[in-house]
């Protein structure tokens, strides 16, 4: 066999395996990046905030641009939903007759 055929018989399989390895590494890096982003987004406190409305039109009346995004992670206006003051008691519907 000529040296060109031997070189071709060695280089082509190595190139194919290198491409397969690069493809697998690209998939692994994409998975790692996705999990890192998900962990970061799970730190967004908006869903437990007093001001969060859940409406698709206006999620937060205090900071509408930052609502439910990474910019809201250190929101200075965050208040726990449980920290809401109790509503005032409703007046009776009927007056008592003395």
FENLIN-V765899 format. One record per helix or strand. SS is the DSSP state (hx for helix, st for strand). FROM is the first residue (numbers start at 1). TO is the last residue. If there is no record, write none. Layout:
# FENLIN-V765899
<<SS/FROM/TO> <SS/FROM/TO>>
This chain:
# FENLIN-V765899
<<hx/3/41> <hx/46/48> <st/49/49> <st/52/52> <st/60/60> <hx/70/72> <st/80/80> <hx/81/83>>
